[in-house]
Amino acid sequence: MSRPLLLDLFCGAGGAAMGYHRAGFDVVGVDIKPQPRYPFGFWQLDALDVLADPATATTFAAIHASPTCQHHANVTGWRGNRDDHPDLLTPTLALLAEIDMPWVVENVPEALPTWDYVLCGSQFGLKVKRHRGFRRGNWTTDLDLLPPCHHRGLLPFMHKGERAYTDALGCEWMSRDEGRQAIPPAYTEHIGRQLLEHLRAAA
């Protein structure tokens, strides 16, 4: 089986994309803002428009979506107003429910009451605490178990755009500010391997 093509929606600078690439996918990213450091093919478009396009279902083997998290993040409630940020997670999940292909959605844990998986940097030997929830649809391959979180000695995320934090995520190609919005590639490399196993079994 050749490398399947994965659509990376709300892609940012490519933290999720790099993980899927390492797992065995070719990746095309979509973001409404320019992403000059995105490491793979890139379309500057509205992710929801792409998701609603019928051609998407016939072009790609799988979809990953990371809608912006500010509307749901606890830190927004502490330091700002959630209503200043659109809820993109809800329409993304609604559109994905209409698509007959495997998909993964990522966001802050507080965005949904339940997730299929919540990952932390400490589970991958990274020196960062960055909990992120993952929900999947239209595939059922069991996800490999990981050890529990262990936060002692981890580098805190202080919302100051530290270069050290971006590097600790494994996103060395990004600027420090891009790293503030990124997830570690290790997360999607882990999930991507299971997704690839599902696609191969289905083929």
Protein Blocks (a to p, Z undefined) as FASTA:
>chain_A
ZZdddddehklnolmmmmmmmnopacddddfbdcfkbcbdcddddfklmmmpmklmmmpm
bdcddddfklmpmklmmmmcfklpccfklmmmmmmmmpccdddddddfklpmbdfbdcdf
klnopabdcddddddehiabdcdddddddfehpacdehnopaklmmmnopambcfklmmm
pccfklmmmmmmmmmmmmmmmZZ
